[in-house]
């Protein structure tokens, strides 16, 4: 797992600490990356016929993304597991859990810590997912500013 993703995860973990249950934490020094690298990613996309598919690729590290906010979630509702389109163009960063995503043609892929999901299937039936070997999915949602580059680089075929 690269340092940039570890930094995201560290921020999410620190945010999830409940103030009512104060805990003592050691100072953690996060070293900056010395060179640019790429983070594995999957991008959910719409097809012209309204179905959903995915691409495997990467997102560069050390790249400033066009975002304005983010939030952390560890809750899951049943409707989320049924086929649905993404509510907005966004990065989904898994902090804990292993999730199997399924697209229209039945193809699947796995998202786990260290792999970024880029949700861009904003129309049609969308995607569905199930947890694998877990009952918890902790994640950060990071919406991408409208009309901004997602920096996704598809894998060479």
MARNUDO-896943 format. One line per 10 residues: number of its first residue (from 1); for each residue x, y, z of N, C-alpha, C. Coordinates in nm, 3 decimals, always signed. Layout:
<sites>
NUM> X/Y/Z/X/Y/Z/X/Y/Z | ...;
</sites>
This chain:
<sites>
1> +0.087/-0.117/+0.000/+0.000/+0.000/+0.000/+0.091/+0.122/+0.000 | +0.061/+0.218/-0.086/+0.151/+0.333/-0.093/+0.120/+0.433/+0.017 | +0.212/+0.526/+0.036/+0.202/+0.621/+0.147/+0.085/+0.716/+0.135 | +0.049/+0.756/+0.011/-0.065/+0.847/-0.006/-0.193/+0.781/+0.044 | -0.215/+0.656/+0.005/-0.334/+0.585/+0.050/-0.329/+0.563/+0.201 | -0.212/+0.534/+0.255/-0.198/+0.519/+0.400/-0.235/+0.650/+0.471 | -0.199/+0.763/+0.410/-0.235/+0.892/+0.467/-0.385/+0.912/+0.469 | -0.454/+0.874/+0.358/-0.601/+0.881/+0.354/-0.661/+0.794/+0.464 | -0.608/+0.673/+0.477/-0.661/+0.580/+0.576/-0.637/+0.633/+0.717 | -0.518/+0.687/+0.742/-0.488/+0.743/+0.873/-0.585/+0.856/+0.906;
11> -0.612/+0.944/+0.809/-0.706/+1.054/+0.832/-0.845/+1.000/+0.862 | -0.887/+0.897/+0.791/-1.021/+0.840/+0.814/-1.030/+0.777/+0.951 | -0.928/+0.705/+0.991/-0.929/+0.641/+1.123/-0.934/+0.746/+1.232 | -0.854/+0.851/+1.219/-0.853/+0.956/+1.319/-0.989/+1.026/+1.326 | -1.055/+1.043/+1.212/-1.186/+1.106/+1.210/-1.292/+1.019/+1.275 | -1.274/+0.888/+1.270/-1.377/+0.797/+1.320/-1.371/+0.779/+1.472 | -1.270/+0.832/+1.536/-1.260/+0.819/+1.681/-1.369/+0.904/+1.745 | -1.451/+0.845/+1.826/-1.561/+0.914/+1.891/-1.507/+0.997/+2.007 | -1.542/+1.126/+2.009/-1.493/+1.215/+2.114/-1.538/+1.171/+2.253 | -1.648/+1.099/+2.262/-1.697/+1.053/+2.391/-1.612/+0.939/+2.447;
21> -1.536/+0.877/+2.363/-1.450/+0.766/+2.404/-1.306/+0.806/+2.378 | -1.263/+0.913/+2.440/-1.128/+0.965/+2.416/-1.023/+0.858/+2.440 | -0.931/+0.850/+2.347/-0.823/+0.752/+2.356/-0.691/+0.825/+2.339 | -0.586/+0.767/+2.394/-0.454/+0.824/+2.379/-0.393/+0.768/+2.251 | -0.344/+0.857/+2.166/-0.282/+0.816/+2.040/-0.139/+0.865/+2.037 | -0.053/+0.784/+1.981/+0.085/+0.825/+1.962/+0.092/+0.913/+1.838 | +0.186/+1.007/+1.838/+0.207/+1.086/+1.718/+0.262/+0.995/+1.610 | +0.208/+1.010/+1.492/+0.250/+0.928/+1.379/+0.310/+1.020/+1.274 | +0.431/+0.991/+1.234/+0.495/+1.069/+1.129/+0.472/+0.999/+0.996 | +0.410/+1.068/+0.903/+0.387/+1.013/+0.770/+0.491/+1.074/+0.677;
31> +0.573/+0.988/+0.621/+0.678/+1.035/+0.531/+0.619/+1.061/+0.393 | +0.655/+1.172/+0.329/+0.606/+1.198/+0.193/+0.670/+1.101/+0.094 | +0.599/+1.073/-0.012/+0.655/+0.987/-0.117/+0.772/+1.059/-0.183 | +0.873/+0.987/-0.214/+0.989/+1.046/-0.277/+0.974/+1.055/-0.428 | +0.888/+0.971/-0.485/+0.866/+0.973/-0.629/+0.720/+0.939/-0.657 | +0.673/+0.983/-0.768/+0.534/+0.957/-0.805/+0.517/+0.808/-0.835 | +0.402/+0.758/-0.800/+0.367/+0.620/-0.833/+0.219/+0.618/-0.865 | +0.168/+0.502/-0.894/+0.028/+0.491/-0.931/-0.044/+0.399/-0.835 | -0.170/+0.430/-0.811/-0.253/+0.352/-0.721/-0.349/+0.270/-0.806 | -0.362/+0.139/-0.780/-0.456/+0.058/-0.857/-0.599/+0.110/-0.839;
41> -0.677/+0.104/-0.947/-0.813/+0.158/-0.943/-0.903/+0.085/-1.041 | -1.033/+0.091/-1.013/-1.137/+0.045/-1.106/-1.231/+0.162/-1.126 | -1.278/+0.178/-1.250/-1.373/+0.285/-1.280/-1.502/+0.223/-1.332 | -1.614/+0.255/-1.267/-1.747/+0.215/-1.313/-1.793/+0.317/-1.416 | -1.839/+0.268/-1.532/-1.882/+0.358/-1.640/-2.015/+0.312/-1.698 | -2.085/+0.406/-1.761/-2.208/+0.376/-1.833/-2.175/+0.343/-1.978 | -2.249/+0.249/-2.033/-2.241/+0.216/-2.175/-2.354/+0.291/-2.245 | -2.342/+0.311/-2.377/-2.447/+0.384/-2.451/-2.587/+0.322/-2.436 | -2.594/+0.191/-2.413/-2.726/+0.126/-2.401/-2.783/+0.133/-2.259 | -2.717/+0.204/-2.168/-2.769/+0.218/-2.032/-2.717/+0.116/-1.933;
51> -2.637/+0.021/-1.981/-2.579/-0.077/-1.890/-2.454/-0.019/-1.827 | -2.399/-0.093/-1.732/-2.279/-0.050/-1.658/-2.166/-0.149/-1.683 | -2.047/-0.099/-1.698/-1.928/-0.185/-1.706/-1.816/-0.120/-1.626 | -1.699/-0.182/-1.629/-1.587/-0.125/-1.554/-1.459/-0.134/-1.634 | -1.365/-0.050/-1.594/-1.230/-0.051/-1.650/-1.132/-0.066/-1.534 | -1.026/-0.140/-1.557/-0.918/-0.151/-1.460/-0.809/-0.053/-1.501 | -0.746/+0.011/-1.404/-0.642/+0.106/-1.435/-0.573/+0.157/-1.311 | -0.529/+0.282/-1.317/-0.457/+0.342/-1.205/-0.494/+0.491/-1.193 | -0.463/+0.546/-1.077/-0.473/+0.689/-1.051/-0.337/+0.731/-0.998 | -0.280/+0.840/-1.049/-0.147/+0.881/-1.003/-0.149/+0.929/-0.859;
61> -0.043/+0.899/-0.788/-0.027/+0.956/-0.654/+0.040/+1.092/-0.670 | +0.043/+1.167/-0.563/+0.104/+1.301/-0.561/+0.039/+1.396/-0.661 | -0.087/+1.371/-0.695/-0.161/+1.456/-0.787/-0.270/+1.526/-0.709 | -0.279/+1.656/-0.719/-0.386/+1.729/-0.651/-0.516/+1.705/-0.725 | -0.614/+1.650/-0.654/-0.744/+1.618/-0.712/-0.840/+1.735/-0.693 | -0.933/+1.748/-0.784/-1.032/+1.856/-0.778/-1.153/+1.810/-0.698 | -1.143/+1.829/-0.567/-1.249/+1.792/-0.474/-1.271/+1.907/-0.376 | -1.386/+1.906/-0.311/-1.413/+2.011/-0.213/-1.448/+1.957/-0.076 | -1.486/+1.830/-0.068/-1.528/+1.773/+0.059/-1.509/+1.622/+0.055 | -1.524/+1.557/+0.167/-1.527/+1.412/+0.174/-1.597/+1.372/+0.302;
71> -1.642/+1.249/+0.310/-1.701/+1.198/+0.433/-1.670/+1.050/+0.447 | -1.682/+1.005/+0.568/-1.649/+0.869/+0.608/-1.778/+0.795/+0.639 | -1.788/+0.669/+0.599/-1.906/+0.590/+0.630/-1.868/+0.448/+0.670 | -1.938/+0.398/+0.769/-1.924/+0.257/+0.807/-2.062/+0.192/+0.816 | -2.163/+0.261/+0.766/-2.300/+0.210/+0.766/-2.334/+0.157/+0.628 | -2.419/+0.055/+0.625/-2.463/-0.002/+0.499/-2.612/-0.033/+0.509 | -2.686/+0.011/+0.411/-2.828/-0.019/+0.404/-2.850/-0.121/+0.293 | -2.953/-0.204/+0.307/-2.977/-0.311/+0.210/-2.994/-0.260/+0.068 | -3.060/-0.145/+0.048/-3.083/-0.095/-0.088/-2.952/-0.071/-0.161 | -2.845/-0.041/-0.085/-2.715/-0.013/-0.146/-2.656/-0.136/-0.215;
81> -2.697/-0.255/-0.170/-2.645/-0.379/-0.227/-2.716/-0.417/-0.357 | -2.834/-0.358/-0.382/-2.907/-0.382/-0.507/-2.849/-0.293/-0.615 | -2.875/-0.329/-0.741/-2.822/-0.250/-0.852/-2.869/-0.105/-0.841 | -2.773/-0.014/-0.852/-2.802/+0.129/-0.845/-2.689/+0.207/-0.912 | -2.721/+0.321/-0.971/-2.613/+0.404/-1.028/-2.546/+0.485/-0.916 | -2.428/+0.533/-0.944/-2.359/+0.620/-0.848/-2.436/+0.752/-0.837 | -2.446/+0.807/-0.717/-2.520/+0.932/-0.699/-2.444/+1.055/-0.750 | -2.314/+1.040/-0.769/-2.229/+1.151/-0.815/-2.097/+1.089/-0.860 | -2.021/+1.164/-0.938/-1.887/+1.120/-0.978/-1.798/+1.133/-0.854 | -1.739/+1.020/-0.810/-1.665/+1.024/-0.684/-1.563/+0.911/-0.674;
91> -1.460/+0.939/-0.593/-1.366/+0.835/-0.552/-1.425/+0.769/-0.428 | -1.410/+0.638/-0.418/-1.450/+0.566/-0.297/-1.325/+0.493/-0.249 | -1.279/+0.531/-0.132/-1.156/+0.476/-0.075/-1.193/+0.380/+0.037 | -1.167/+0.252/+0.017/-1.197/+0.152/+0.119/-1.089/+0.154/+0.226 | -1.134/+0.167/+0.350/-1.044/+0.168/+0.466/-1.041/+0.029/+0.528 | -1.158/-0.036/+0.533/-1.169/-0.169/+0.592/-1.277/-0.245/+0.517 | -1.248/-0.369/+0.486/-1.345/-0.454/+0.418/-1.297/-0.496/+0.281 | -1.366/-0.593/+0.226/-1.338/-0.646/+0.093/-1.474/-0.655/+0.023 | -1.488/-0.586/-0.091/-1.616/-0.572/-0.157/-1.608/-0.624/-0.300 | -1.705/-0.708/-0.337/-1.714/-0.759/-0.474/-1.821/-0.680/-0.547;
101> -1.781/-0.606/-0.651/-1.873/-0.528/-0.733/-1.913/-0.609/-0.855 | -2.038/-0.591/-0.897/-2.092/-0.661/-1.012/-2.155/-0.560/-1.107 | -2.127/-0.573/-1.237/-2.183/-0.483/-1.338/-2.284/-0.558/-1.424 | -2.344/-0.488/-1.519/-2.457/-0.538/-1.598/-2.437/-0.675/-1.664 | -2.320/-0.701/-1.718/-2.298/-0.828/-1.788/-2.260/-0.942/-1.694 | -2.261/-0.916/-1.563/-2.229/-1.018/-1.464/-2.083/-1.021/-1.424 | -1.999/-0.942/-1.490/-1.856/-0.935/-1.455/-1.840/-0.875/-1.316 | -1.735/-0.919/-1.246/-1.710/-0.871/-1.110/-1.565/-0.829/-1.093 | -1.542/-0.751/-0.990/-1.407/-0.715/-0.949/-1.411/-0.689/-0.799 | -1.294/-0.694/-0.736/-1.282/-0.679/-0.590/-1.215/-0.546/-0.557;
111> -1.275/-0.477/-0.460/-1.216/-0.355/-0.404/-1.181/-0.386/-0.259 | -1.062/-0.348/-0.219/-1.016/-0.364/-0.081/-0.918/-0.251/-0.052 | -0.876/-0.235/+0.072/-0.780/-0.128/+0.100/-0.661/-0.136/+0.005 | -0.623/-0.024/-0.051/-0.513/-0.019/-0.147/-0.560/-0.011/-0.291 | -0.692/-0.025/-0.314/-0.750/-0.016/-0.448/-0.861/+0.090/-0.443 | -0.856/+0.184/-0.536/-0.954/+0.293/-0.538/-1.066/+0.260/-0.636 | -1.189/+0.289/-0.595/-1.304/+0.279/-0.684/-1.338/+0.418/-0.732 | -1.354/+0.434/-0.862/-1.399/+0.558/-0.919/-1.539/+0.533/-0.975 | -1.640/+0.588/-0.910/-1.779/+0.567/-0.949/-1.823/+0.674/-1.046 | -1.846/+0.634/-1.172/-1.890/+0.727/-1.275/-2.010/+0.673/-1.352;
121> -2.074/+0.569/-1.302/-2.193/+0.512/-1.367/-2.317/+0.584/-1.314 | -2.337/+0.705/-1.360/-2.439/+0.794/-1.305/-2.580/+0.769/-1.359 | -2.595/+0.685/-1.460/-2.725/+0.659/-1.522/-2.749/+0.510/-1.536 | -2.871/+0.475/-1.571/-2.904/+0.335/-1.598/-2.916/+0.252/-1.471 | -2.902/+0.120/-1.489/-2.919/+0.026/-1.377/-2.805/+0.033/-1.276 | -2.688/+0.072/-1.322/-2.576/+0.084/-1.230/-2.512/-0.048/-1.193 | -2.459/-0.053/-1.074/-2.382/-0.166/-1.024/-2.444/-0.219/-0.895 | -2.397/-0.336/-0.853/-2.434/-0.390/-0.722/-2.306/-0.439/-0.656 | -2.315/-0.469/-0.528/-2.197/-0.518/-0.457/-2.236/-0.602/-0.337 | -2.142/-0.684/-0.293/-2.157/-0.767/-0.173/-2.026/-0.765/-0.097;
131> -2.035/-0.776/+0.035/-1.914/-0.786/+0.117/-1.860/-0.928/+0.106 | -1.729/-0.940/+0.107/-1.661/-1.069/+0.099/-1.584/-1.090/+0.229 | -1.611/-1.199/+0.298/-1.539/-1.232/+0.422/-1.545/-1.121/+0.526 | -1.653/-1.045/+0.530/-1.663/-0.934/+0.624/-1.809/-0.893/+0.639 | -1.838/-0.825/+0.749/-1.971/-0.768/+0.769/-1.963/-0.616/+0.778 | -1.843/-0.561/+0.760/-1.823/-0.417/+0.771/-1.749/-0.365/+0.648 | -1.796/-0.252/+0.597/-1.725/-0.182/+0.490/-1.708/-0.038/+0.536 | -1.586/-0.001/+0.567/-1.554/+0.137/+0.607/-1.487/+0.204/+0.488 | -1.538/+0.326/+0.455/-1.490/+0.391/+0.334/-1.503/+0.542/+0.341 | -1.422/+0.606/+0.259/-1.428/+0.751/+0.238/-1.492/+0.775/+0.103;
141> -1.585/+0.870/+0.098/-1.642/+0.916/-0.028/-1.581/+1.053/-0.056 | -1.523/+1.068/-0.175/-1.460/+1.193/-0.213/-1.517/+1.236/-0.348 | -1.621/+1.320/-0.348/-1.680/+1.365/-0.474/-1.580/+1.447/-0.557 | -1.589/+1.431/-0.688/-1.503/+1.505/-0.780/-1.579/+1.628/-0.826 | -1.513/+1.742/-0.823/-1.575/+1.867/-0.865/-1.626/+1.853/-1.009 | -1.744/+1.909/-1.036/-1.807/+1.900/-1.168/-1.713/+1.948/-1.278 | -1.711/+1.874/-1.388/-1.628/+1.903/-1.507/-1.478/+1.894/-1.481 | -1.438/+1.822/-1.376/-1.295/+1.805/-1.346/-1.245/+1.670/-1.394 | -1.117/+1.663/-1.421/-1.052/+1.539/-1.462/-1.050/+1.443/-1.343 | -1.075/+1.315/-1.370/-1.070/+1.214/-1.263/-0.931/+1.152/-1.251;
151> -0.840/+1.181/-1.345/-0.702/+1.134/-1.349/-0.689/+0.982/-1.363 | -0.797/+0.915/-1.400/-0.794/+0.769/-1.420/-0.719/+0.738/-1.548 | -0.628/+0.640/-1.540/-0.553/+0.595/-1.656/-0.588/+0.448/-1.679 | -0.664/+0.416/-1.787/-0.701/+0.277/-1.812/-0.579/+0.189/-1.837 | -0.592/+0.064/-1.797/-0.487/-0.034/-1.820/-0.474/-0.058/-1.970 | -0.353/-0.075/-2.017/-0.331/-0.106/-2.161/-0.388/-0.243/-2.191 | -0.452/-0.254/-2.305/-0.514/-0.382/-2.342/-0.429/-0.461/-2.436;
</sites>
